[in-house]
């Protein structure tokens, strides 16, 4: 099923794309379960990053399936935003830890209540 186009791109077999999509779905589900089950803010943050990476892998697989680079370019923007979000989130986690000496999200649950 795999051949080569005149431009030098190879046509990817459907099984390779379905494998990439299965791995991306697995990454997303692991991140989602970890985010919902854990109360440690650093673990929750890492699970969010895992969900980002699963979504990025799916976009790359779909872009490869369509032989279009727009999905890959979009992933570069997603990674840039994720890096900025990582810096802000880790700074916030350090600030919260210095205030309460714990990283449990339960300790901060009363912030929204008046």
C-alpha positions, 0 to 999 in steps of 0.5 A: 500500500505504500508508494512514492509520489512524484514530489518524493513523499511516501503514501502512508499505509492506513495501518500506520495512521490508525496506530498513531491515532490509537496511541494518541487516543491512549495518551489522551485517555491516560492524561484524562484519567490521571487528571480526574483521579489525582489531587496533586497539582503537579500530577494534574499539570503533567496529565494536562500536558499528556493530553496536549501531546495526544491531541498533537499526535492525532493532528500530525497523523491526520495531516500525514493522512491528507498529505498536508502540512497545515496540521503539522504547522498547527502542532508547532503553535500548540507546542509553543502555547503549551510551553508558555502555559507550562512556565506559568503553571509551574510558577503558580504551583511554586507560589501556591506551595509557598503559601500553604506548604501542600500541593493538594488541590483540596487545600485550594478548593475554597478559593471560589467560595464566598 
